[in-house]
Each structure stands twice: as structure tokens, then as C-alpha cells.
Amino acid sequence: MPLRHIVISILLAITLLWTTGPAKGIELSGRDRYSLSQADTVFDDLYIVCGGASFPLTPNLESRGGALLDGTVTGDLWLAGGRYLLSGDVFGSLNTFSQEARISGNVRQSARLLVQHAAVDGTIGNNLIAFAQEIELGEQSRVERDLAIFAEEATLLGQVGRNVHIRSNYIIISGKIGGNLNLRANSIAILAPAEIVGDIDYTCPSEIEIEDGVILGGKTYWKKIVPEEEKEPSPPTGRIILFFCSLVTGLFLIPTFRQHTRFTIEELRRNILACMGIGLIFLCLAPVALIILLISVVGIPVGIILMFAYTVFFYISKIYVAILGGIFIVHAFHKGPITRLWIPFILGLIVISFLYTIPYLGWVIYFLVIITGTGGLLRGMYRCRKAITPSAII
């Protein structure tokens, strides 16, 4: 199974767990294709998991994989899977985790893309934020407010109503920017008939290439940097060591504290939002309580214990989130019971370790994993103390 499929599956699983309230428009499909015709309307949020990653995306989905969305969605649209083409209308926001995304329709609110390749030729009524390997906003594209892109290659040919922030290796701009332009890249080109109403603030090894015919309405600020290829790449030794340390720790904890592990996973599956809240409170308030205890003579022993617990919880919390993520992935392909938790644990740990390396987004994922796992761990400890008979969670 390709790693990108694992990543998008766990991301959608986390997303579904965060979503509260009834969701009448959920469509979880393990098939290679999904279609919403022009005459169809979904009067709610719509969630789609669709395959087709190994097939070219064409309007003819009868023989090709992917998702073709020509209809209307009155709520938010969530997409995960291989490739999809959105040519209809979304009255809410668009959220995607997929290999390829092509947007030629209208999104009334914001769009958030986490994809490998993205092509936008439609209208985004609010903000657009994209994490991609390659992204192109065509001549017909329009983002009404702000645009933020984090990609290997970024091309902007359309219109943006306000400010643009791009972090990429290669950037080409030939559209109209209604606000300021903030860029960081190894290569930047601004081509005619581009128009930038505000200032240009860019960081690049060399001065920007601006063609004749480009309209500049503000000032230009340049900060020189050393090209990425001239920097000495840092070896991944530290990440590899941390991965194997977590792997060994998890393989020890799962059989040693099997009941607590099952209680913790059950709590995470039942109410992940409560676990996140408890974990956040603990990670924020524990240092304060620790300082108070350490400055008092009587509280020093308790403070030392709390310091140890805080460090341990911070370290092992990701183990339980990895197990939960691995369970969702395994269940997507195997509907039977899971008798060995070490299998989903290893699978989930690989996915989490990969997500940590995503530029800019990795630290957010790391923080969410820590607070979620810590909250689940604490609720699992409470269940163990109450000695409640465990129920089937897998």
C-alpha cells in the first residue's frame, strides 16, 4: 500500500473524529470512483473517501478511477483519496487530503488543500491555503481574499483579492494581486501581464526577475539568502533514533500494560475532543503546579514525581495516537477484529513520523498528537483505577 494512501486515510479519520454534530451527507467509499452529477444536490456536509490514485483523472469515470463532482453541496465538502475533479458548487468550505486535486467550480467559503498536485481554475470566495508538491492557479482562477501556499513549485496566473504568501522552491507569478506579495524561494519570476497593487517582500538568493509590462503599485524589498542546494543537508539520524526509541517503548508498553492500553484507545475513540481538552489542560497547568511545588520544601518530593510523570506522558502520548490511527487504517482494509495491537501501532507510528516532517504543518500535527495522546492516557488511567470491565473496542 503506497505511503500517500496511508497518510490521507489517517488524516481523514482524524478529521471525522473532530467533526461534531450530525452529518447526513457522509459518503465513505472504498471504490475507485465516485460521481455527483450536475443535477444532484447534497443539503448538508459531504465527506468522500475515494480511490483511483493509480488512474488518470478524466471526465469519464465509468472506466477510470477518481471522483467527479459536478453537483451542489450546501455545506462543507471533505475529500480524501486519489484524484478528484470539482466542477460544481460548494456553499461551505472545501477541505482535501488527496494525491491530485483539480478545482474548476466555485467554493463560496475557504479552501484548504493538502495534496501532491493541485490545479485551480475556479473561484474561492474566501481564503485559500495549500500544502502541495506542485500547485498552479490558472488564468481563470480567483481567490477573493488571502492566498497562502507551501509547495515545491507554485504558479499563480489568476487573481487574488488581497495578500499572497508563498513559500516554495520555484515561483512563477503572472496574475493580479490586490494586496501585498510575500515570497520565499530559490527562484522567483514575475511575468507580464502581472499586476501587484501592494508591496513585494521577497527572500531569494538573487534579485527577482520582472518582465517588461508588469505593473507594480508598491515598493520592493529583497532579502538575500543562501540557496538550499548550497546548504549542508542535515542527516536524519536524530529522527531515526527517536523513531526506533518510540517503537521499542511502544512494543514494551502494549503487552505490559495491555488493559490500560485498551482503555486508553477506547477513550480516544469515544470522545477524542474531551481527550484533547484534558491533555491541553494538563500540559499547560502541570508546569505551573510543578514550579509551585518545587519552591516549597514540603512539595519537593511531589514536584519531582510530577516532573517525571510530565516527561513520561509527553514522550509516550504519541504511542496511543499511533495505535488509534493504525486501527482506522487496518479497518479500512480488514473488517475483522484486531487481535494484535502491535500491528496498527507500527503502521500508525510510521504515518505519524512522516507527518512530523511536513514543512510548517508538522509542528501543528505534533502538538495535536501530544495533547490528544496525553488526554487519552489520563482517561485510561482513570478507567484502570475504577476497575471498569473493558468493552470491545476493536
N, C-alpha and C positions, 0 to 999 in steps of 0.2 A: 504493500500500500504506500503510495507516494506521501512524503512528509507533508506537502502542502495540503493534502486532503485531511490529514490528521489535525493540522493547525486550524483549518476553517471549521472542522467539526466541533472541536473543543471551544472555539470562540463563540459559535452559535449556541452551544449548550450553556455557556456562562451567561450569554445574553438572555436566553429564555428564562433562566433562573432569576435574573434581575428583574424581569418584567412582572409587574403586579397587575391584579385585576383580570377579568375575563378576557379571553382572546378568541373570538368566534371565527376569525379568519385564518386560523393556523393551518398550513399545508406542509406537512413533513413528508417529503417524498424521497425514497431511495432510488427512484428510477433515473434514467439518463436524460429524460426530458420532461419539461413542464410547460404548459401553454395557458395563457389567459387572453382570450380573444378580445377583439375590439368591442364587441357587444356586451362583454361581461363587466360587472361592477362588484367589487368587494366592499361592503359597507362596514368595514372595521379594519383593524390592523391585519396585515398579511405576512406570514412567515413561510419561507420556502427553503427547503434543502433539496438541491437538485444536483445530479452528477453531470456527466458529459464533458469532463475535463480533457479527455483524450480526443475529442472530435472538434472539427471546425464549427464555429457558430454561424449558421445561415438562417434566413427566414424560414426555410423548410426544415422543420423539426420532426417531420414524420420519419426520416431516416437518419437524422443527426441528433447528437446529444445537445443538452443545454436548456435554457429557459427563455421563452419568448413571451414578453409581457406587452400586449397591445391595449389591454383594457384599462379600467379605472380602479384605483384603490383610494377610498376616502380617508383612511387612517395612515399609519406608518407602514412602510414596506421594509422587511428584513430579508436579506438574501444570503445564502451560503451555498457553496458548491463549486462546480466547474466554471461554466461560462453562461452569461445571460445577455439578452438584448432588451432594454427597456425603451419602448417607443410609445407607451401610454402616458396616463396622468396619475400622479401621486399627490394627494392633497396634504399629506403629512410630510414626514421626513423619510429619507432613504438611507438605510444602513446596510453595508455589504461586506462580506468576507468571502472572496472568491478568487479564482485564477484570472478570469478576464471579465471586464465589465464594459458594455457599450451603452451609452445613455443618449438617446435622441429624442426622448419625450420631455415632459415637464414635471418638475418636482417643486411643489409650492413652498415647502419649508427648506430645511437644510439637508445636505447630503454628506455622508461620512463613508469613505471608501477605504477598505484595506484589501488591496488586490495586487496581482502581479502586473497585469496590463490593463489600462483604462483608456477609453476614448469617450469624450463628452462632446456632443453636438446639440444638446438640448438646453433647457433653461432651468437654473436653480434659483428659486425665489428668495433664498436667504443666504446662508454661508455654505461654502464647500471646503471640506478638509479631506485630504487624500494621502495615504501611505501606499506607495506603489514602486515597482521597479521602473516602469515606463508609464507616462501619462501624457495625453495630448488633448487639449481643449481646442476643438476645431473652430473654423471661422464662424459657424452658426451658433456656437456656444455662448451662453450668457449667465454670469453669476451676479445676482443683484446686489449683494453686499460684499463680504470679505472672502478671500481665497487663501488657503494655506496648503502647501504641497511639500511633502517629504518624499523624494524619489531619486532614482539613479539618473533618469533622463526626464526632463519636463519641457513640454512645448505648449505655449499659450498663444493662440491665434484669435481668440474671441474677445468678448467684452467682460470686464469686471467693474461693478459699480463703485467699489471703494478700494480698500487696500489689498495688496498682494504680498504674501510672504512665501518664499520658495527656498528650500534647502535641497540642493541636488548636486550632481556631478557636472551635468551638462544642461544648460538652459537656453532656450530659444524663445524670444518674445516678439510677436508681430501683431498684437491686438491693442485694444483701447483699455487703459487703466484709469479709473475715475479718481483714484487717490494716490497714496504713496506706494513705492515699489521697493521692497526689501529683499535682497538676494544674497545667497552664499553658494558659490560653486567654483569649480576649477576652470570652467569655460562658460562664458556668457555672451550671447549675441542678441542685439535688438535690431530688428529688421523693419524696413518700411512695409506697410504704412502704419507702423505702431504710433500710439499717442499715449503719453504718460502725463496726466494732469498734475500730479504732485511731485514730490522729490524722489530721487533714486539713491538709495543707500545700499551699496553692494560690497561684498568681501570676495576677493578673487586674486589669483596670482598676478594677473595682468589687467591693464585697463580694458574697459568694456568696448566692444565693437558696436558702433552705432552707424547705421547706414544713412545716407542722404535721404531726406523725405520723412524722417522720424520727427514727430512733434514732441518737444519737451517743454512742460509748463513750469517745472520747478528746478531746484538745484541738484547737482550730482555729487555724491560723497563716495570716495573709494578707499577701502582699507585693504592693503596688500597682505596676502598670506602665502605660506609655503605650499606648493601643490601636494596633493595627497600622495602622488606616486614617489615624491622625494622624501617622504617621511618614513622612518623605520617602522615597519609593522610590528605591533606588539604581539608576542606569541600567546596563544590561547591556553598556556599551561595552567594558569590560575583557575580558569573556568573548568578545565578538565578535572583538576584535582577536586574542586568543590562539587562537581557532578558526582564523582565516584565516592566522595565522603557522604553525600546525601544518599546515594544508592546503598552503601553499606549500612548507614544508620537506619534507613527505612526497612531493609531486609532483616535487620535485627529487631526493630520495634514491632513490626507486623505480627510475627509469631509469638513474641514475648508478651506483648500487651494486646492480644487479639480481641478481647472483649472491649477494651477501651477504643481500639481502632474502629470496630464495627459501630459502637455507639457514636463516635465522632462523625463517621461517614453518614450515619443515619440522620444526625442533627444537621449536617451540611445540606443533605438532600431535602429535608423537611422545611427548613427555613434559613436559607443562605443569607438573607438580609439581616436577620437577627444575629447570626454569627458574625457578619461583617461589623455590625454595630458594637457588639461585645468586644470584638478584637480591637476595634479602633479605640474604645474607651480604655481598655487595658493597656495598650501600647502608649497612650497619651498620659494616663494618670499614674501608671506604675513608676515612671522615673521621678515624679513629684513625691510620691509616698516613699520612694527609696531615699531621696535626699533628706526628707524629714526624719526618717528612722536612723540614718547614719549620723546625723548631727546630735542625736540623743544617745546617751550611754546605754540606757535600757534597751533601746530599739536596735542596737547594732547587730545582734545575732539574727533578728528577724529581717533586718535590712540585707544582710549577706545572703540569707535564704532567698529573699525576693529578687536580689540581683542575679543569683544563679538561675532561678525559675524564669526570669525575664529573658535571659540569654538563651536558655534551652528552648523556650517557647518560640522565640524569634527564629531559631535555627530549624526546628523540626516542623514548623507550621506548614511549610510547603509540601511536606510529605503527604498530608491528608488531602490537600487540594489536588495533588498529583494522582492520588488513588481515585478521587471522585471524577476527575477528568478522564482518567483511563477507563473507568466503569462506563461512562457515557459513550466513549469511543468503541469499546468492546461490544456494548449492547446495540450499537448501530449496525453491527455485522453478525452478532451472535445473540439470539434472543433467550438462550437458556441461562440457567443460574451460573454464577461465577464462584467456583469453589476455592480458587487460589488468588488471593488479593495481590500477590507479588507481580502477577502478570499486568493488570491495569496500572499498578504503581510504576513499574519500569516504563511502560508506554506513556503514562502521564508525565513522568519526570523528564523524559526526552522532549516532549512537547513544551513544557514549561521552560526548560533550559533554552530551547530555541526561541521562545517568545521573549525571553530576557534580553536577547541580542538585537532585537528590533530597535533601530535608532529612534530616539526621542520617546517612543511608546513603551520601550522595555521597562523603564523605571516605574511607569504607571502600573503596568501589569504586575511588577514585583511587589509594589505597595499593596495592591488589591489582594494578591495571593497571601501576603503576610497577615493582613488583618482578618481575612476570611478564615485561613487555617488556624490562627490563634483563637478566634471566637469558637470555632468548631471544637478545638481541643479542650477549651474550658467547659463547654457544654457537655462534651463527652466525659470529662472528669466528674462533673456533677451527676451524670447518669450512673456512672460506676459507683459513686458514693451512695446513691439512693438504692443501689442494687435492684434496678428495674429489670425484669426479664426482657432480653433483647427480642426485637421483632425482626422479621426477614427484611433485609434492605437490598438484597441483590436478586 
